[in-house]
Amino acid sequence: MEFRVVENRHVTGRDYLLTVEVDEKTLSKIKPGQFGMVQVRSSLQLDPLLRRPLGIFDVRGNNVSFLYRVYGRGTSLLTEVKDRVSILMPLGNFIEDDASNYLFIAGGIGIGGVFLAAKLFKQKGKRVKLLYGERTKETLSALPFIEDAGIDCTVYTEDGSYGKTGFVTAELEEYTDYRWVACGPTPMLKKVKEIAERIGVECYLSMDRRMACGVGACLGCTVKTTKGYKRCCVEGPIFNAQEVVFD
């Protein structure tokens, strides 16, 4: 489905914010943790053929935003999108809101997968804490949005240029009375899972995989679990950490 582009602007570093205006039917289906498959070319072009999966970062009124980082040709072309863009959304499962206390752990652009949940759950009166890790202060693209939402957040930078020095997983043992939800690079998710299992905390991981279709048909985005391989785009992207198997 095509949507009107409200803005597609540079935020900081290699990060951009794509905002589109959606219809009421689409809006009513969106839940935190879901994603969209975004076409990065015009409708008249055939290359690149595959869409790019982007987490739904924020919802304000009828505007839906995606915070994305430029990694290659596809996302580079996405920065040039204007006027209208084709997006399949919302896709995937979502972050359940049936707990009282939530710890959201975001590594890098993984903030795009958990910010909306943190914002909405805070608005519902839940106890919300966000740990946000980046390499350096120049790449903390989501910080203004976090501050605007009034979310209790501790920032970690690997080079110590902002907030605490070190990895976002450094002090996880302090948060034993929360349900954890993490999104970020695979090594970070693996570490989060290890700590959660060691101290007995309920934990969920938002898994990131290359996707071709986004609807479970191509089987190209499988996640290895204790119950066999599951499709990240349908059974995920949110998985109970206990069932995820890291090789």
Residue pairs with C-beta under 8 A, 6 or more apart in sequence:
1 26
1 86
1 87
1 88
2 43
2 84
2 85
2 86
2 87
3 20
3 21
3 22
3 64
3 84
3 85
3 86
3 87
4 20
4 21
4 83
4 84
5 18
5 19
5 20
5 81
5 82
5 83
5 84
5 85
6 19
6 20
6 21
6 63
7 17
7 18
7 19
8 16
8 17
8 18
8 19
8 78
8 79
8 81
8 82
9 16
9 17
10 16
10 79
11 17
11 67
11 141
12 138
12 139
12 140
12 141
13 69
13 138
13 139
13 141
14 69
14 70
14 71
14 139
15 67
15 68
15 69
15 70
15 109
15 139
15 141
16 67
16 68
16 69
16 70
16 78
16 79
17 57
17 65
17 66
17 67
17 68
18 38
18 54
18 65
18 66
18 68
18 78
18 81
18 85
19 63
19 64
19 65
19 66
20 63
20 64
20 65
20 85
20 87
21 62
21 63
21 64
22 62
22 63
22 64
23 62
24 62
26 64
26 89
26 90
27 59
27 62
27 64
29 90
30 56
30 59
30 64
30 89
30 90
31 90
31 94
31 95
32 56
32 94
32 95
32 97
32 114
32 116
32 117
32 120
32 121
33 55
33 92
33 93
33 94
33 95
33 113
33 114
33 116
33 117
33 181
33 206
33 237
33 238
34 55
34 56
34 89
34 90
34 91
34 92
34 93
34 94
35 53
35 54
35 55
35 56
35 89
35 90
35 91
35 92
35 113
35 214
35 237
36 53
36 54
36 56
36 64
36 66
36 87
36 88
36 89
36 90
36 91
37 51
37 52
37 53
37 87
37 88
37 89
37 91
37 211
37 213
37 214
38 51
38 52
38 53
38 54
38 66
38 78
38 85
38 86
38 87
39 51
39 85
39 86
39 87
40 48
40 51
40 52
40 74
40 75
40 77
40 78
40 81
41 47
41 48
41 77
43 86
48 73
48 74
48 77
50 74
50 211
50 212
51 86
51 88
51 211
51 214
52 68
52 74
52 75
52 78
53 91
53 209
53 211
53 214
53 233
54 66
54 68
54 112
55 66
55 67
55 112
55 113
55 183
55 206
55 237
56 64
56 65
56 66
56 89
56 90
56 112
56 116
57 65
57 66
57 67
57 111
57 112
57 115
57 116
57 142
57 145
58 64
58 65
58 67
58 115
58 116
58 119
58 145
59 65
59 116
64 89
66 112
67 109
67 111
67 112
67 115
67 141
67 142
68 75
68 78
68 109
68 112
69 75
69 108
69 109
70 76
70 78
70 79
88 214
88 215
91 214
91 215
91 233
92 232
92 233
92 234
92 236
92 237
92 238
93 234
93 235
93 236
93 237
93 238
94 238
95 114
95 117
95 181
95 204
95 206
95 238
97 117
97 120
97 121
97 124
97 126
99 126
99 179
99 202
100 126
100 127
101 126
101 127
101 128
101 129
101 177
101 178
101 179
102 117
102 118
102 121
102 126
102 127
102 128
102 129
102 178
102 179
102 180
102 181
103 129
103 130
103 131
103 172
103 175
103 178
103 179
103 180
103 181
104 114
104 115
104 117
104 118
104 128
104 129
104 130
104 131
104 180
104 181
104 182
104 183
105 114
105 131
105 133
105 168
105 169
105 172
105 180
105 181
105 182
105 183
105 184
105 188
105 192
106 113
106 114
106 115
106 130
106 131
106 132
106 133
106 142
106 168
106 182
106 183
106 184
107 133
107 134
107 168
107 182
107 183
107 184
107 185
107 188
108 133
108 134
108 135
108 139
108 184
108 185
109 141
110 182
110 183
110 184
110 185
110 188
110 206
110 208
111 132
111 141
111 142
111 183
112 142
112 183
113 183
113 206
113 208
113 237
114 130
114 181
114 182
114 183
114 206
115 142
115 145
115 146
115 149
117 181
118 128
118 130
118 146
118 149
118 151
119 149
119 151
121 128
122 128
122 149
122 150
122 151
127 178
128 151
128 152
129 152
129 153
129 154
129 175
129 178
130 146
130 151
130 152
130 153
130 154
131 153
131 154
131 156
131 168
131 171
131 172
132 140
132 142
132 143
132 146
132 153
132 154
132 155
132 156
132 168
133 155
133 156
133 157
133 158
133 167
133 168
133 169
133 184
133 188
134 140
134 155
134 156
134 157
134 158
134 162
135 157
135 158
135 159
136 157
136 158
136 159
136 161
136 162
137 157
137 161
137 162
138 161
140 155
140 157
140 162
143 153
143 155
146 153
147 153
154 163
154 164
154 171
155 162
155 163
155 164
156 163
156 164
156 165
156 166
156 167
156 168
156 170
157 163
157 164
157 165
158 165
158 166
158 167
159 165
160 166
164 170
167 188
167 191
168 184
168 188
169 188
169 191
169 192
169 195
172 180
172 192
172 195
172 196
173 195
173 199
175 201
176 199
176 200
176 201
178 201
179 201
179 202
179 203
179 204
180 192
180 196
180 201
180 202
180 203
180 204
180 241
181 203
181 204
181 205
181 206
181 238
182 188
182 189
182 192
182 203
182 204
182 205
182 206
182 241
183 189
183 205
183 206
183 208
186 208
186 246
189 205
189 207
189 244
189 246
190 246
192 203
192 205
192 241
193 203
193 205
193 241
193 244
193 246
195 201
196 202
196 203
196 241
197 203
197 241
197 242
203 240
203 241
203 242
204 238
204 239
204 240
204 241
205 238
205 239
205 240
205 241
205 244
206 236
206 237
206 238
207 223
207 232
207 236
207 237
207 238
207 239
207 244
208 232
208 237
209 220
209 221
209 222
209 223
209 232
209 233
209 236
209 237
210 220
210 221
211 220
211 221
211 232
211 233
212 218
212 220
212 221
213 220
213 233
214 233
215 233
215 234
216 231
216 233
216 234
219 231
221 231
221 232
221 233
222 229
222 230
222 231
222 232
223 229
223 230
223 231
223 232
223 235
223 236
223 239
223 244
224 244
224 245
224 246
224 247
225 239
225 243
225 244
225 245
226 242
226 243
226 245
227 243
230 236
230 239
